[in-house]
Amino acid sequence: MDRPPGLREGGEGGCRMTAITVIVPVYNAAAHLAEALDSVRAQTFQDWECLCVDDGSTDSSLEILRRFAADDARFRVVSQRNAGPSAARNQGLRLAESPWFLFMDADDVFHPDAFRTLMDVADRTDSDVVTAGATRDPEALSCVGSVSVHDDPVRRMATDRGWRGEPWARLMRTRTFADIRFVLRYHEDVGWLTEAMTRSRREAVLDAPLYYYRPTANGFSSRPDYDAALPDLWRYQAKVCPALKPRLGEIAYARWKRHRDELSAADIDLLRRDGVISYDRLSLSKRIRLFIHLALERIRK
């Protein structure tokens, strides 16, 4: 049987590097894992390896991974004790050897032409990152869309209110980003991508929905302390990318306005005094509102 293109040959000194490493952290994902991996195997661009890091699953996920690896040697399986998605992604980054890598969640799906389309955009634009569109409707997957090129990715991150902080559905240059580590317990993906964008020389954005993101009811984002960890994320973002502080001020204000039971005016004021956020992009009326609520909170105490 012919070897699939990109399959690494065995034997010392006989390795052939594949173009893309797909990094998939896996934890108790048996319900949709095969569908996700099938979408990788079905790619029209076949010069890839899929590095699956099983994070101590207790369901049949590891059996599914081993079955795929037995059928197609482009699937590599690494097992570790449960340590969370950050540790699983970090392990994938340590082991990635291809010039490019992609993150994929274990219950999501790529359009069959996703890898080919992303590589084509990367070649045409000489970008360090190619960001694809994502959809929550599997029927809406498409490789048709327009491309915009940004020579200042930090500025786009700091000014574009539609900026998406998830690392998946992005083709990324390994030599530029693979040594960055996920360090936060919650919102670790946004923190990692924020740091990555500070290194990016150029980002191409393709608005075609190449990636189906499956919402889950039992993920980290459903935990009660997930939202409470937002200030920790903002502190990390301000540390790695100070240019974000005015945008973080807008985000913190919007969060305070909607959830004052979780985030007080005093919390916002402390973030400002600590240099985590800035009020530079807040209107005078919003600043006055914060000042009034801060005074009221102090009176109540």
BELZI-V753276 format. One record per residue. SS is DSSP state (H for helix, E for strand, C for the rest). PSI is psi in degrees with one decimal (none if undefined). Layout:
BEGIN
((SS	PSI) (SS	PSI))
END
This chain:
BEGIN
((C	137.2) (C	142.6) (C	139.3) (C	143.4) (C	136.6) (C	-6.7) (C	131.8) (C	126.6) (C	148.6) (C	169.9) (C	144.6) (C	128.7) (C	4.5) (C	21.5) (C	140.8) (C	123.5) (C	133.8) (C	164.2) (C	-37.6) (E	134.6) (E	122.7) (E	119.1) (E	119.7) (E	104.6) (E	134.1) (E	126.2) (C	112.1) (C	53.8) (C	22.8) (H	-30.8) (H	-35.3) (H	2.5) (H	-45.3) (H	-39.7) (H	-41.5) (H	-48.2) (H	-33.3) (H	-35.7) (H	-26.2) (H	-45.9) (H	-26.5) (C	2.9) (C	137.5) (C	-25.8) (C	115.3) (C	6.9) (C	70.6) (E	163.3) (E	148.5) (E	110.9) (E	106.4) (E	119.9) (E	105.0) (E	120.4) (E	56.1) (C	39.4) (C	145.3) (C	-0.8) (C	-154.4) (C	16.4) (H	-45.3) (H	-36.6) (H	-41.2) (H	-44.2) (H	-44.0) (H	-33.6) (H	-42.9) (H	-41.4) (H	-34.0) (H	-33.9) (H	-27.5) (C	111.3) (C	-5.5) (C	-15.1) (E	122.3) (E	135.9) (E	129.0) (E	131.9) (E	142.9) (E	161.1) (C	151.0) (C	121.1) (C	2.2) (C	164.2) (H	-31.5) (H	-47.8) (H	-37.9) (H	-43.8) (H	-38.8) (H	-38.2) (H	-41.8) (H	-41.1) (H	-38.1) (H	-33.0) (H	-11.4) (C	130.2) (C	-10.1) (C	160.1) (C	-24.9) (E	152.9) (E	158.9) (E	141.1) (E	145.4) (E	135.7) (E	152.9) (C	-4.3) (C	15.7) (C	178.9) (E	138.4) (E	146.7) (C	144.5) (C	-28.3) (C	14.1) (H	-51.8) (H	-42.3) (H	-43.0) (H	-44.4) (H	-42.8) (H	-38.0) (H	-43.6) (H	-40.4) (H	-43.3) (H	-41.9) (H	-31.2) (H	-8.2) (C	50.8) (C	154.9) (C	-26.1) (E	135.6) (E	115.3) (E	124.7) (E	161.6) (E	159.5) (E	155.2) (E	153.5) (C	8.4) (C	108.1) (H	-24.2) (H	-14.3) (H	-0.8) (C	134.9) (C	150.1) (C	11.8) (C	126.2) (C	177.0) (C	157.8) (E	133.5) (E	145.6) (E	134.2) (E	116.4) (C	0.2) (C	75.6) (H	-30.8) (H	-42.0) (H	-41.5) (H	-42.3) (H	-36.1) (H	-16.8) (H	-23.7) (C	111.9) (C	-12.4) (C	8.0) (C	132.0) (C	131.6) (C	1.8) (C	143.4) (C	-18.3) (C	163.1) (C	32.3) (E	124.5) (E	123.7) (E	142.1) (E	121.6) (H	-44.4) (H	-20.3) (H	-34.0) (H	-13.5) (C	-15.7) (C	-0.2) (C	140.3) (C	148.1) (C	126.2) (C	-19.8) (C	153.4) (C	-46.8) (C	152.2) (C	27.3) (H	-29.3) (H	-43.0) (H	-40.0) (H	-44.7) (H	-46.3) (H	-34.3) (H	-47.4) (H	-39.4) (H	-40.6) (H	-23.7) (H	-17.6) (H	-12.0) (C	127.6) (C	-35.7) (C	139.0) (E	132.4) (E	134.4) (E	119.5) (E	120.2) (E	4.1) (E	132.8) (E	88.2) (E	-9.4) (E	127.3) (E	117.1) (C	118.4) (C	113.0) (C	139.7) (C	146.5) (C	-12.4) (C	24.1) (C	-177.9) (H	-35.6) (H	-13.9) (H	-5.0) (C	145.4) (C	-27.9) (C	6.4) (C	-50.6) (H	-32.3) (H	-17.9) (H	1.4) (H	-44.0) (H	-33.2) (H	-39.8) (H	-47.6) (H	-38.8) (H	-41.4) (H	-44.6) (H	-42.5) (H	-32.8) (H	-46.7) (H	-18.7) (C	81.0) (H	-25.6) (H	-14.4) (H	-10.4) (H	-43.5) (H	-39.2) (H	-38.5) (H	-33.2) (H	-41.8) (H	-43.4) (H	-44.4) (H	-40.4) (H	-45.8) (H	-38.9) (H	-43.1) (H	-42.2) (H	-37.6) (H	-28.6) (C	66.0) (C	-16.0) (C	-19.1) (C	-31.7) (C	115.5) (C	167.0) (H	-33.5) (H	-37.8) (H	-43.7) (H	-43.3) (H	-37.8) (H	-41.1) (H	-38.9) (H	-46.5) (H	-28.4) (C	-1.6) (C	19.8) (C	-41.5) (C	165.2) (C	151.1) (C	10.7) (C	-31.4) (C	10.3) (C	138.3) (C	163.0) (H	-38.7) (H	-36.5) (H	-38.9) (H	-41.1) (H	-41.2) (H	-44.1) (H	-42.7) (H	-43.0) (H	-46.2) (H	-34.7) (H	-41.8) (H	-42.8) (H	-40.9) (H	-39.8) (H	-35.8) (H	-41.7) (H	-30.7) (C	none))
END
